[in-house]
């Protein structure tokens, strides 16, 4: 069983860099964000939840689609940065929560889980999925987005380019605790009570949209 990375792990990461995954500058992340918004932009959302918002880069892009948006992250440091970034959006609330144990009650008509579930063991992911399903309203949607490249020699070459250096070392040290996006999404498809309404498999990431009928 993979060890579950905890709050201390992520606080240590953000203590060493305010944007450790380069969400503000990465062309890969921004391409993925734009594709994610394309999937969502066909409707407006009354009350949305972003699970694992980090420093709020994607949150700021999602906010104009939502009447209310609750963004949560396990890291206090990330939440502090996200709140500063998102203070221009009065409809956005940012909270520190450890999911799935501290899942907000909702109800929500959209839940976004991007690059989150791969950090969790199977049992935690399935517990989160059950809670997501419970707090979604009929007609609500769960959007899952995760990188899909497995731990191959090519992936190692990608990791060798990671900056800052401490994050590269952290990823390599903890790689047995990560699940690739394909593994995560196949787990969701196998166990969810929701209906899969859209699926996009790109070379580097995967997007699945599930809806509650």
For each residue, the residues with C-beta under 8 A, 3 or more apart:
1: 121 122 123
2: 120 121 176 177 178 179
3: 121 177
4: 119 120 121 124 177
5: 9 10 119 174 177
6: 9 10 74
7: 10 11 74 75 98
8: 11 12
9: 5 6 12 13 174
10: 5 6 7 13 14 74 75 78
11: 7 8 14 15 75 76 77
12: 8 9 15 16
13: 9 10 16 17 20 75 167 170
14: 10 11 17 18 20 75 77 78 81
15: 11 12 77
16: 12 13 20 164 166 167
17: 13 14 20 164 166 167
18: 14 55 77 81
19: 22 23 24 25 55
20: 13 14 16 17 164 167
21: 26 29 54 115 167
22: 19 25 26 29 163
23: 19 26 29 54 55 57 58
24: 19 55 57
25: 19 22
26: 21 22 23 29 30
27: 30 31
28: 31 32 204
29: 21 22 23 26 32 33 57
30: 26 27 33 34
31: 27 28 34 35
32: 28 29 35 36 145 204 205
33: 29 30 36 37 57 58 61
34: 30 31 37 38
35: 31 32 38 39 200 202 205 207
36: 32 33 39 40 58 112 114 143 145 207
37: 33 34 40 41 61 62 65
38: 34 35 41
39: 35 36 42 143 198 200 207 209
40: 36 37 43 45 62 65 110 112 141 143
41: 37 38 65
42: 39
43: 40
44: 65 66 67
45: 40 48 65 66 67 69 109 110
46: 66 67 68 109
47: 66 67 68 69 70 106 107 108 109 110
48: 45 62 65 66 68 69 70 108 109 110 111 112
49: 69 70 71 72 104 106 108 110 111 112 135
50: 53 58 59 62 69 70 71 72 111 112 114
51: 72 99 111 112 113 116 128 132
52: 72 73 74 99 113 114 115 116
53: 50 56 58 59 71 72 73 78 79 82 94
54: 21 23 57 73 75 78 82
55: 18 19 23 24 78 81 82 85
56: 53 59 60 71 81 82 83 85 86 94
57: 23 24 29 33 54 60 61 85
58: 23 33 36 50 53 61 62 112 114
59: 50 53 56 62 63 69 71 82 85 86 92 94
60: 56 57 63 85 86 89
61: 33 37 57 58 64
62: 37 40 48 50 58 59 65 66 69 112
63: 59 60 66 69 86 89 91 92
64: 61
65: 37 40 41 44 45 48 62
66: 44 45 46 47 48 62 63 69 91 92 110
67: 44 45 46 47 91
68: 46 47 48 91 93
69: 45 47 48 49 50 59 62 63 66 89 91 92 93
70: 47 48 49 50 92 93 94 95 104 108
71: 49 50 53 56 59 82 86 92 93 94 95
72: 49 50 51 52 53 94 95 96 97 99 102 104
73: 52 53 54 78 79 82 94 96 97
74: 6 7 10 52 78 96 97 98 99
75: 7 10 11 13 14 54 78 79 96
76: 11 79 80 96
77: 11 14 15 18 80 81
78: 10 14 53 54 55 73 74 75 81 82
79: 53 73 75 76 82 83 94 95 96
80: 76 77 83 84
81: 14 18 55 56 77 78 84 85
82: 53 54 55 56 59 71 73 78 79 85 86 94
83: 56 79 80 86 87 94
84: 80 81 87
85: 55 56 57 59 60 81 82
86: 56 59 60 63 71 82 83 89 92 94
87: 83 84
88:
89: 60 63 69 86 92
90:
91: 63 66 67 68 69
92: 59 63 66 69 70 71 86 89
93: 68 69 70 71
94: 53 56 59 70 71 72 73 79 82 83 86
95: 70 71 72 79 104
96: 72 73 74 75 76 79
97: 72 73 74 102 103 104
98: 7 74 101 102
99: 51 52 72 74 102 103 116 128 131
100: 103 124 127 128 130 131
101: 98
102: 72 97 98 99
103: 97 99 100 128 131 132 135
104: 49 70 72 95 97 135
105: 135
106: 47 49 135 136 137
107: 47 135 136 137 140
108: 47 48 49 70 111 135 136 137 140
109: 45 46 47 48 136 137 139 140 141
110: 40 45 47 48 49 66 140 141 142 143
111: 48 49 50 51 108 132 135 136 140 141 142 143
112: 36 40 48 49 50 51 58 62 143 145
113: 51 52 116 117 128 132 142 143 144 145
114: 36 50 52 58 143 144 145 146
115: 21 52 118 145 146 147
116: 51 52 99 113 119 120 146
117: 113 120 125 128 144 146 179 184 188
118: 115 146 147 178 179 180 181 183 184
119: 4 5 116 177 178
120: 2 4 116 117 124 125 128 179
121: 1 2 3 4 124 125
122: 1 125 126 179 187
123: 1 126 127
124: 4 100 120 121 127 128
125: 117 120 121 122 128 129 184 187 188
126: 122 123 129 130 187 191
127: 100 123 124 130 131
128: 51 99 100 103 113 117 120 124 125 131 132
129: 125 126 132 133 188 191 192
130: 100 126 127 133 134
131: 99 100 103 127 128 134 135
132: 51 103 111 113 128 129 135 136 142
133: 129 130 136 142 192 193 194 212
134: 130 131
135: 49 103 104 105 106 107 108 111 131 132
136: 106 107 108 109 111 132 133 140 141 142 194 212
137: 106 107 108 109 140 212
138: 212 213
139: 109 211 212 213
140: 107 108 109 110 111 136 137 211 212
141: 40 109 110 111 136 197 209 210 211 212
142: 110 111 113 132 133 136 192 194 209 210 211 212
143: 36 39 40 110 111 112 113 114 207 208 209 210
144: 113 114 117 184 185 188 207 208 210
145: 32 36 112 113 114 115 181 205 206 207
146: 114 115 116 117 118 180 181 184 185 205 206
147: 115 118 180 181 204 205 206
148: 180 181 182 185 201 202 203 204 205 206
149: 152 154 155 158 180 203 204
150: 155 180 182
151: 155 156 175 178 180
152: 149 155 156
153: 156 157
154: 149 157 158
155: 149 150 151 152 158 159
156: 151 152 153 159 160
157: 153 154 160 161
158: 149 154 155 161 162
159: 155 156 162 168 171 172
160: 156 157 168
161: 157 158
162: 158 159 165 167 168 171
163: 22 167 168
164: 16 17 20 167 168
165: 162 168 169
166: 16 17 169 170
167: 13 16 17 20 21 162 163 164 170 171
168: 159 160 162 163 164 165 171 172
169: 165 166 172 173
170: 13 166 167 173 174
171: 159 162 167 168 174 175 178
172: 159 168 169 175
173: 169 170
174: 5 9 170 171 177 178
175: 151 171 172 178
176: 2
177: 2 3 4 5 119 174
178: 2 118 119 151 171 174 175
179: 2 117 118 120 122 183 184
180: 118 146 147 148 149 150 151 183 184
181: 118 145 146 147 148 184 185 205 206
182: 148 150 185 186 206
183: 118 179 180 186 187
184: 117 118 125 144 146 179 180 181 187 188
185: 144 146 148 181 182 188 189 206 208
186: 182 183 189 190
187: 122 125 126 183 184 190 191
188: 117 125 129 144 184 185 191 192 208 210
189: 185 186 192 196 208
190: 186 187
191: 126 129 187 188
192: 129 133 142 188 189 196 210
193: 133 212
194: 133 136 142 210 211 212 213
195: 210 211 212 213
196: 189 192 199 208 209 210
197: 141 209 210 211
198: 39 207 208 209
199: 196 206 207 208 209
200: 35 39 206 207 208
201: 148 206
202: 35 148 205 206 207
203: 148 149
204: 28 32 147 148 149
205: 32 35 145 146 147 148 181 202
206: 145 146 147 148 181 182 185 199 200 201 202
207: 35 36 39 143 144 145 198 199 200 202
208: 143 144 185 188 189 196 198 199 200
209: 39 141 142 143 196 197 198 199
210: 141 142 143 144 188 192 194 195 196 197
211: 139 140 141 142 194 195 197
212: 133 136 137 138 139 140 141 142 193 194 195
213: 138 139 194 195
